Amino acid sequence: MQAQIMAILNVTPDSFFAPSRIGGASQLLEAARHAESEGAAILDIGGCSTRPDSRPVSAKEEWQRIAPALEVLRKEMPQTQLSLDTFRPEIARRALSEFGTMIINDVSGGCKEMYDVVRDAGVPYVWTLRGEYSRLQEADKLEGISLILDPGLGFAGGVENDYCTLRGMDKLKEYGYPVLVGASRKSMLYKLLGTTPEDSLAATQVVHFYALQHGASILRVHDVREARQTITLYEKIKGVLPEAD
């Protein structure tokens, strides 16, 4: 099955990659439609930055950011699969209640309350391991939850740990769950190369290609067109695509 692309739509003023910051319903809708036209299958809405050294906004402010975004997307793009990037169970619960089924993408690593929310709602849940593959032993305890595994690049405790996490991705295969990888323009790239998030597009695609080789089935990205090109090249090299004209 072809890997899917999850497009990042940040309704925040402080995302680490400035071009991904979206303000206002019209800009959001334009960005969402553009991402979908370039090949995104999932739109991931975030209202609270989780960049390194960021200070989380209050739950009230997070809701004030994401609620209008979810409302306009549900109204204007009702068939599009949405994902909510939040670590707060109360935000997830309210969003599911008011805006219906969506993926809950929780970078925190999870907690009992969040597990109960997604289990009760019957929605997919991105379980972020934050580099701690030993936590996979707990997967059996999350019975009844439709898991998507995220190795947690950027949350593993520094650049070296991020690369150790990337190299260990094969550990995820035996569990049989979809695997999401979010490496797009992250510090593990630009700190190693001495560049910036803005100059990390090529490096991102290198890591995407490696992740596809090692079992990634969803790429969470800022740059949909380039991610689609990387997936196409990967599939061609594997021999999945038909002969070109």
Phi and psi in degrees as GROMACS dihedral restraints (atoms count N, CA, C in turn):
[ dihedral_restraints ]
;  ai    aj    ak    al  type     phi  dphi    fc
    3     4     5     6     1   -65.5    20    10
    4     5     6     7     1   138.9    20    10
    6     7     8     9     1   -63.2    20    10
    7     8     9    10     1   145.9    20    10
    9    10    11    12     1   -99.4    20    10
   10    11    12    13     1   159.2    20    10
   12    13    14    15     1  -113.1    20    10
   13    14    15    16     1   128.8    20    10
   15    16    17    18     1  -105.3    20    10
   16    17    18    19     1   116.1    20    10
   18    19    20    21     1   -88.5    20    10
   19    20    21    22     1   135.7    20    10
   21    22    23    24     1   -85.9    20    10
   22    23    24    25     1   122.4    20    10
   24    25    26    27     1  -125.1    20    10
   25    26    27    28     1   100.4    20    10
   27    28    29    30     1   -96.3    20    10
   28    29    30    31     1   113.5    20    10
   30    31    32    33     1   -93.2    20    10
   31    32    33    34     1    57.2    20    10
   33    34    35    36     1  -132.5    20    10
   34    35    36    37     1   153.7    20    10
   36    37    38    39     1   -91.6    20    10
   37    38    39    40     1     0.2    20    10
   39    40    41    42     1  -133.7    20    10
   40    41    42    43     1    22.4    20    10
   42    43    44    45     1   -59.6    20    10
   43    44    45    46     1   146.0    20    10
   45    46    47    48     1   -63.8    20    10
   46    47    48    49     1   -25.6    20    10
   48    49    50    51     1  -105.1    20    10
   49    50    51    52     1   101.2    20    10
   51    52    53    54     1   -53.3    20    10
   52    53    54    55     1   -41.1    20    10
   54    55    56    57     1   -63.5    20    10
   55    56    57    58     1   -14.5    20    10
   57    58    59    60     1   -86.7    20    10
   58    59    60    61     1    -4.0    20    10
   60    61    62    63     1   -78.3    20    10
   61    62    63    64     1   130.1    20    10
   63    64    65    66     1  -121.4    20    10
   64    65    66    67     1   134.2    20    10
   66    67    68    69     1  -127.8    20    10
   67    68    69    70     1   121.1    20    10
   69    70    71    72     1    95.0    20    10
   70    71    72    73     1   151.5    20    10
   72    73    74    75     1   -64.6    20    10
   73    74    75    76     1   -40.1    20    10
   75    76    77    78     1   -67.1    20    10
   76    77    78    79     1   -40.5    20    10
   78    79    80    81     1   -67.2    20    10
   79    80    81    82     1   -39.3    20    10
   81    82    83    84     1   -61.5    20    10
   82    83    84    85     1   -47.9    20    10
   84    85    86    87     1   -64.1    20    10
   85    86    87    88     1   -40.2    20    10
   87    88    89    90     1   -61.9    20    10
   88    89    90    91     1   -45.4    20    10
   90    91    92    93     1   -65.1    20    10
   91    92    93    94     1   -39.5    20    10
   93    94    95    96     1   -65.2    20    10
   94    95    96    97     1   -46.4    20    10
   96    97    98    99     1   -65.2    20    10
   97    98    99   100     1   -37.9    20    10
   99   100   101   102     1   -64.7    20    10
  100   101   102   103     1   -45.4    20    10
  102   103   104   105     1   -60.2    20    10
  103   104   105   106     1   -43.4    20    10
  105   106   107   108     1   -65.6    20    10
  106   107   108   109     1   -39.4    20    10
  108   109   110   111     1   -65.3    20    10
  109   110   111   112     1   -27.1    20    10
  111   112   113   114     1   -88.5    20    10
  112   113   114   115     1    -5.0    20    10
  114   115   116   117     1   122.4    20    10
  115   116   117   118     1     7.6    20    10
  117   118   119   120     1   -73.7    20    10
  118   119   120   121     1   132.6    20    10
  120   121   122   123     1   -96.8    20    10
  121   122   123   124     1   -20.1    20    10
  123   124   125   126     1  -135.3    20    10
  124   125   126   127     1   138.7    20    10
  126   127   128   129     1  -111.0    20    10
  127   128   129   130     1   121.6    20    10
  129   130   131   132     1  -103.3    20    10
  130   131   132   133     1   113.4    20    10
  132   133   134   135     1   -98.9    20    10
  133   134   135   136     1   124.8    20    10
  135   136   137   138     1  -125.4    20    10
  136   137   138   139     1   134.9    20    10
  138   139   140   141     1  -120.2    20    10
  139   140   141   142     1     7.9    20    10
  141   142   143   144     1  -145.4    20    10
  142   143   144   145     1   112.5    20    10
  144   145   146   147     1   -62.3    20    10
  145   146   147   148     1   138.5    20    10
  147   148   149   150     1  -117.9    20    10
  148   149   150   151     1    22.2    20    10
  150   151   152   153     1   -63.2    20    10
  151   152   153   154     1   157.6    20    10
  153   154   155   156     1   -55.0    20    10
  154   155   156   157     1   137.1    20    10
  156   157   158   159     1    69.1    20    10
  157   158   159   160     1     9.8    20    10
  159   160   161   162     1   -78.8    20    10
  160   161   162   163     1   154.5    20    10
  162   163   164   165     1  -105.8    20    10
  163   164   165   166     1   114.9    20    10
  165   166   167   168     1   -57.8    20    10
  166   167   168   169     1   137.2    20    10
  168   169   170   171     1   -74.2    20    10
  169   170   171   172     1   168.8    20    10
  171   172   173   174     1   -66.7    20    10
  172   173   174   175     1   161.5    20    10
  174   175   176   177     1   -60.9    20    10
  175   176   177   178     1   -36.7    20    10
  177   178   179   180     1   -62.0    20    10
  178   179   180   181     1   -46.0    20    10
  180   181   182   183     1   -69.2    20    10
  181   182   183   184     1   -39.0    20    10
  183   184   185   186     1   -58.0    20    10
  184   185   186   187     1   -45.0    20    10
  186   187   188   189     1   -64.0    20    10
  187   188   189   190     1   -40.8    20    10
  189   190   191   192     1   -63.2    20    10
  190   191   192   193     1   -26.2    20    10
  192   193   194   195     1   -81.5    20    10
  193   194   195   196     1   -45.0    20    10
  195   196   197   198     1   -84.4    20    10
  196   197   198   199     1   -29.7    20    10
  198   199   200   201     1   -59.6    20    10
  199   200   201   202     1   -47.8    20    10
  201   202   203   204     1   -62.6    20    10
  202   203   204   205     1   -34.6    20    10
  204   205   206   207     1   -65.3    20    10
  205   206   207   208     1   -47.6    20    10
  207   208   209   210     1   -64.7    20    10
  208   209   210   211     1   -37.6    20    10
  210   211   212   213     1   -62.5    20    10
  211   212   213   214     1   -47.1    20    10
  213   214   215   216     1   -69.1    20    10
  214   215   216   217     1   -36.2    20    10
  216   217   218   219     1   -69.9    20    10
  217   218   219   220     1   -39.1    20    10
  219   220   221   222     1   -63.8    20    10
  220   221   222   223     1   -36.9    20    10
  222   223   224   225     1   -74.9    20    10
  223   224   225   226     1   -45.5    20    10
  225   226   227   228     1   -93.1    20    10
  226   227   228   229     1   -23.5    20    10
  228   229   230   231     1  -134.1    20    10
  229   230   231   232     1    61.8    20    10
  231   232   233   234     1   -64.7    20    10
  232   233   234   235     1   -22.2    20    10
  234   235   236   237     1   -90.2    20    10
  235   236   237   238     1    -6.2    20    10
  237   238   239   240     1   -78.8    20    10
  238   239   240   241     1   136.7    20    10
  240   241   242   243     1   -77.1    20    10
  241   242   243   244     1   124.6    20    10
  243   244   245   246     1  -106.5    20    10
  244   245   246   247     1   154.5    20    10
  246   247   248   249     1  -133.2    20    10
  247   248   249   250     1   141.7    20    10
  249   250   251   252     1  -112.1    20    10
  250   251   252   253     1   120.0    20    10
  252   253   254   255     1   -89.0    20    10
  253   254   255   256     1    95.8    20    10
  255   256   257   258     1  -149.5    20    10
  256   257   258   259     1   148.9    20    10
  258   259   260   261     1  -107.3    20    10
  259   260   261   262     1     2.9    20    10
  261   262   263   264     1  -101.0    20    10
  262   263   264   265     1   118.3    20    10
  264   265   266   267     1   -57.8    20    10
  265   266   267   268     1   -37.1    20    10
  267   268   269   270     1   -67.3    20    10
  268   269   270   271     1   -33.1    20    10
  270   271   272   273     1   -70.5    20    10
  271   272   273   274     1   -44.3    20    10
  273   274   275   276     1   -60.5    20    10
  274   275   276   277     1   -45.6    20    10
  276   277   278   279     1   -61.3    20    10
  277   278   279   280     1   -45.6    20    10
  279   280   281   282     1   -67.8    20    10
  280   281   282   283     1   -40.5    20    10
  282   283   284   285     1   -63.4    20    10
  283   284   285   286     1   -42.2    20    10
  285   286   287   288     1   -65.8    20    10
  286   287   288   289     1   -36.7    20    10
  288   289   290   291     1   -68.6    20    10
  289   290   291   292     1   -41.0    20    10
  291   292   293   294     1   -91.6    20    10
  292   293   294   295     1   -26.3    20    10
  294   295   296   297     1  -124.0    20    10
  295   296   297   298     1     3.1    20    10
  297   298   299   300     1    85.2    20    10
  298   299   300   301     1  -169.3    20    10
  300   301   302   303     1   -61.2    20    10
  301   302   303   304     1   133.9    20    10
  303   304   305   306     1  -160.4    20    10
  304   305   306   307     1   161.5    20    10
  306   307   308   309     1   -71.2    20    10
  307   308   309   310     1   140.1    20    10
  309   310   311   312     1  -105.6    20    10
  310   311   312   313     1   116.7    20    10
  312   313   314   315     1  -105.8    20    10
  313   314   315   316     1   102.4    20    10
  315   316   317   318     1  -112.1    20    10
  316   317   318   319     1   105.4    20    10
  318   319   320   321     1   -78.2    20    10
  319   320   321   322     1    -6.9    20    10
  321   322   323   324     1   -73.1    20    10
  322   323   324   325     1   -19.8    20    10
  324   325   326   327     1   101.8    20    10
  325   326   327   328     1    -8.0    20    10
  327   328   329   330     1    96.2    20    10
  328   329   330   331     1   161.5    20    10
  330   331   332   333     1  -158.2    20    10
  331   332   333   334     1   165.8    20    10
  333   334   335   336     1   -58.3    20    10
  334   335   336   337     1   -41.9    20    10
  336   337   338   339     1   -63.1    20    10
  337   338   339   340     1   -42.2    20    10
  339   340   341   342     1   -66.6    20    10
  340   341   342   343     1   -40.2    20    10
  342   343   344   345     1   -59.1    20    10
  343   344   345   346     1   -41.3    20    10
  345   346   347   348     1   -65.0    20    10
  346   347   348   349     1   -38.9    20    10
  348   349   350   351     1   -61.2    20    10
  349   350   351   352     1   -50.8    20    10
  351   352   353   354     1   -73.4    20    10
  352   353   354   355     1   -32.8    20    10
  354   355   356   357     1   -65.6    20    10
  355   356   357   358     1   -45.8    20    10
  357   358   359   360     1   -64.7    20    10
  358   359   360   361     1   -35.8    20    10
  360   361   362   363     1   -82.4    20    10
  361   362   363   364     1   -18.0    20    10
  363   364   365   366     1    67.9    20    10
  364   365   366   367     1    36.6    20    10
  366   367   368   369     1  -111.5    20    10
  367   368   369   370     1   156.1    20    10
  369   370   371   372     1   -62.8    20    10
  370   371   372   373     1   146.1    20    10
  372   373   374   375     1  -132.7    20    10
  373   374   375   376     1   121.9    20    10
  375   376   377   378     1   -83.0    20    10
  376   377   378   379     1   110.3    20    10
  378   379   380   381     1   -95.3    20    10
  379   380   381   382     1   106.7    20    10
  381   382   383   384     1   -88.7    20    10
  382   383   384   385     1   119.0    20    10
  384   385   386   387     1   -84.0    20    10
  385   386   387   388     1   -14.2    20    10
  387   388   389   390     1    53.3    20    10
  388   389   390   391     1    38.4    20    10
  390   391   392   393     1    80.9    20    10
  391   392   393   394     1    -2.2    20    10
  393   394   395   396     1   -98.8    20    10
  394   395   396   397     1    81.0    20    10
  396   397   398   399     1   -66.8    20    10
  397   398   399   400     1   -18.5    20    10
  399   400   401   402     1   -61.6    20    10
  400   401   402   403     1   -22.4    20    10
  402   403   404   405     1   -68.4    20    10
  403   404   405   406     1   -15.1    20    10
  405   406   407   408     1   -60.4    20    10
  406   407   408   409     1   -22.1    20    10
  408   409   410   411     1   -65.0    20    10
  409   410   411   412     1   -18.3    20    10
  411   412   413   414     1   -86.3    20    10
  412   413   414   415     1    -5.4    20    10
  414   415   416   417     1   -57.2    20    10
  415   416   417   418     1   -37.6    20    10
  417   418   419   420     1   -63.6    20    10
  418   419   420   421     1   -24.9    20    10
  420   421   422   423     1   -76.6    20    10
  421   422   423   424     1   -12.3    20    10
  423   424   425   426     1   -98.6    20    10
  424   425   426   427     1    35.0    20    10
  426   427   428   429     1   -58.1    20    10
  427   428   429   430     1   139.7    20    10
  429   430   431   432     1    90.3    20    10
  430   431   432   433     1    -1.1    20    10
  432   433   434   435     1  -108.9    20    10
  433   434   435   436     1   133.5    20    10
  435   436   437   438     1   -82.6    20    10
  436   437   438   439     1    92.9    20    10
  438   439   440   441     1   -82.2    20    10
  439   440   441   442     1   143.8    20    10
  441   442   443   444     1  -122.5    20    10
  442   443   444   445     1   124.1    20    10
  444   445   446   447     1   -89.7    20    10
  445   446   447   448     1   132.6    20    10
  447   448   449   450     1  -121.9    20    10
  448   449   450   451     1   118.2    20    10
  450   451   452   453     1   -56.7    20    10
  451   452   453   454     1   -31.8    20    10
  453   454   455   456     1    94.1    20    10
  454   455   456   457     1    38.1    20    10
  456   457   458   459     1   -60.2    20    10
  457   458   459   460     1   134.6    20    10
  459   460   461   462     1    93.7    20    10
  460   461   462   463     1   -10.9    20    10
  462   463   464   465     1  -125.7    20    10
  463   464   465   466     1    14.3    20    10
  465   466   467   468     1   -92.3    20    10
  466   467   468   469     1    -2.3    20    10
  468   469   470   471     1   103.7    20    10
  469   470   471   472     1    34.1    20    10
  471   472   473   474     1   119.0    20    10
  472   473   474   475     1   166.5    20    10
  474   475   476   477     1   -58.9    20    10
  475   476   477   478     1   -48.0    20    10
  477   478   479   480     1   -62.4    20    10
  478   479   480   481     1   -41.0    20    10
  480   481   482   483     1   -66.5    20    10
  481   482   483   484     1   -34.1    20    10
  483   484   485   486     1   -61.3    20    10
  484   485   486   487     1   -42.0    20    10
  486   487   488   489     1   -71.9    20    10
  487   488   489   490     1   -34.0    20    10
  489   490   491   492     1   -62.0    20    10
  490   491   492   493     1   -40.5    20    10
  492   493   494   495     1   -63.5    20    10
  493   494   495   496     1   -44.1    20    10
  495   496   497   498     1   -61.2    20    10
  496   497   498   499     1   -44.5    20    10
  498   499   500   501     1   -66.5    20    10
  499   500   501   502     1   -21.6    20    10
  501   502   503   504     1   -93.0    20    10
  502   503   504   505     1     8.7    20    10
  504   505   506   507     1   -57.4    20    10
  505   506   507   508     1   -27.7    20    10
  507   508   509   510     1   -59.6    20    10
  508   509   510   511     1   -21.2    20    10
  510   511   512   513     1   -61.6    20    10
  511   512   513   514     1   -22.8    20    10
  513   514   515   516     1   -78.5    20    10
  514   515   516   517     1   -22.8    20    10
  516   517   518   519     1   -60.6    20    10
  517   518   519   520     1   -38.8    20    10
  519   520   521   522     1   -68.7    20    10
  520   521   522   523     1   -12.8    20    10
  522   523   524   525     1   -87.8    20    10
  523   524   525   526     1   -17.6    20    10
  525   526   527   528     1    78.3    20    10
  526   527   528   529     1    10.1    20    10
  528   529   530   531     1   -94.5    20    10
  529   530   531   532     1   156.3    20    10
  531   532   533   534     1   -59.4    20    10
  532   533   534   535     1   149.5    20    10
  534   535   536   537     1  -121.0    20    10
  535   536   537   538     1   124.4    20    10
  537   538   539   540     1  -104.2    20    10
  538   539   540   541     1   134.4    20    10
  540   541   542   543     1  -122.7    20    10
  541   542   543   544     1   127.3    20    10
  543   544   545   546     1  -119.1    20    10
  544   545   546   547     1    93.7    20    10
  546   547   548   549     1  -115.2    20    10
  547   548   549   550     1    -1.1    20    10
  549   550   551   552     1   -55.4    20    10
  550   551   552   553     1   112.1    20    10
  552   553   554   555     1    57.5    20    10
  553   554   555   556     1    25.0    20    10
  555   556   557   558     1   -79.9    20    10
  556   557   558   559     1   169.5    20    10
  558   559   560   561     1   -64.2    20    10
  559   560   561   562     1   -25.8    20    10
  561   562   563   564     1   -60.8    20    10
  562   563   564   565     1   -21.9    20    10
  564   565   566   567     1   -91.1    20    10
  565   566   567   568     1   -58.8    20    10
  567   568   569   570     1   -74.3    20    10
  568   569   570   571     1   -27.0    20    10
  570   571   572   573     1   -71.2    20    10
  571   572   573   574     1   -39.9    20    10
  573   574   575   576     1   -64.6    20    10
  574   575   576   577     1   -40.4    20    10
  576   577   578   579     1   -91.8    20    10
  577   578   579   580     1    -5.9    20    10
  579   580   581   582     1    68.7    20    10
  580   581   582   583     1    36.7    20    10
  582   583   584   585     1  -118.2    20    10
  583   584   585   586     1  -145.0    20    10
  585   586   587   588     1  -138.0    20    10
  586   587   588   589     1   166.6    20    10
  588   589   590   591     1   -54.7    20    10
  589   590   591   592     1   -38.4    20    10
  591   592   593   594     1   -65.1    20    10
  592   593   594   595     1   -25.2    20    10
  594   595   596   597     1  -103.1    20    10
  595   596   597   598     1    21.7    20    10
  597   598   599   600     1  -113.4    20    10
  598   599   600   601     1    20.2    20    10
  600   601   602   603     1   -66.6    20    10
  601   602   603   604     1   -48.4    20    10
  603   604   605   606     1   -62.7    20    10
  604   605   606   607     1   -43.1    20    10
  606   607   608   609     1   -62.4    20    10
  607   608   609   610     1   -37.8    20    10
  609   610   611   612     1   -58.3    20    10
  610   611   612   613     1   -43.5    20    10
  612   613   614   615     1   -68.9    20    10
  613   614   615   616     1   -30.3    20    10
  615   616   617   618     1   -62.3    20    10
  616   617   618   619     1   -46.8    20    10
  618   619   620   621     1   -67.6    20    10
  619   620   621   622     1   -38.0    20    10
  621   622   623   624     1   -57.8    20    10
  622   623   624   625     1   -44.7    20    10
  624   625   626   627     1   -62.0    20    10
  625   626   627   628     1   -45.1    20    10
  627   628   629   630     1   -60.3    20    10
  628   629   630   631     1   -43.9    20    10
  630   631   632   633     1   -62.5    20    10
  631   632   633   634     1   -40.0    20    10
  633   634   635   636     1   -62.6    20    10
  634   635   636   637     1   -41.0    20    10
  636   637   638   639     1   -60.7    20    10
  637   638   639   640     1   -28.5    20    10
  639   640   641   642     1  -111.5    20    10
  640   641   642   643     1    26.9    20    10
  642   643   644   645     1   106.9    20    10
  643   644   645   646     1     2.0    20    10
  645   646   647   648     1   -65.7    20    10
  646   647   648   649     1   134.8    20    10
  648   649   650   651     1  -117.5    20    10
  649   650   651   652     1    -8.2    20    10
  651   652   653   654     1  -138.3    20    10
  652   653   654   655     1   131.0    20    10
  654   655   656   657     1  -110.4    20    10
  655   656   657   658     1   124.1    20    10
  657   658   659   660     1   -95.8    20    10
  658   659   660   661     1   117.6    20    10
  660   661   662   663     1  -138.5    20    10
  661   662   663   664     1   158.7    20    10
  663   664   665   666     1   -89.7    20    10
  664   665   666   667     1   -28.9    20    10
  666   667   668   669     1  -117.1    20    10
  667   668   669   670     1    93.2    20    10
  669   670   671   672     1   -68.6    20    10
  670   671   672   673     1   -46.2    20    10
  672   673   674   675     1   -58.8    20    10
  673   674   675   676     1   -45.4    20    10
  675   676   677   678     1   -68.6    20    10
  676   677   678   679     1   -36.4    20    10
  678   679   680   681     1   -64.6    20    10
  679   680   681   682     1   -40.6    20    10
  681   682   683   684     1   -62.4    20    10
  682   683   684   685     1   -39.7    20    10
  684   685   686   687     1   -63.6    20    10
  685   686   687   688     1   -41.1    20    10
  687   688   689   690     1   -63.2    20    10
  688   689   690   691     1   -42.4    20    10
  690   691   692   693     1   -63.2    20    10
  691   692   693   694     1   -41.5    20    10
  693   694   695   696     1   -62.4    20    10
  694   695   696   697     1   -45.0    20    10
  696   697   698   699     1   -64.9    20    10
  697   698   699   700     1   -42.1    20    10
  699   700   701   702     1   -58.8    20    10
  700   701   702   703     1   -45.3    20    10
  702   703   704   705     1   -68.1    20    10
  703   704   705   706     1   -34.5    20    10
  705   706   707   708     1   -66.2    20    10
  706   707   708   709     1   -44.0    20    10
  708   709   710   711     1   -63.2    20    10
  709   710   711   712     1   -37.3    20    10
  711   712   713   714     1   -69.9    20    10
  712   713   714   715     1   -18.5    20    10
  714   715   716   717     1    88.6    20    10
  715   716   717   718     1    17.0    20    10
  717   718   719   720     1   -78.4    20    10
  718   719   720   721     1   -37.6    20    10
  720   721   722   723     1   -79.7    20    10
  721   722   723   724     1   151.4    20    10
  723   724   725   726     1   -69.7    20    10
  724   725   726   727     1   168.5    20    10
  726   727   728   729     1   -60.8    20    10
  727   728   729   730     1   138.5    20    10
  729   730   731   732     1   -75.4    20    10
  730   731   732   733     1   153.6    20    10
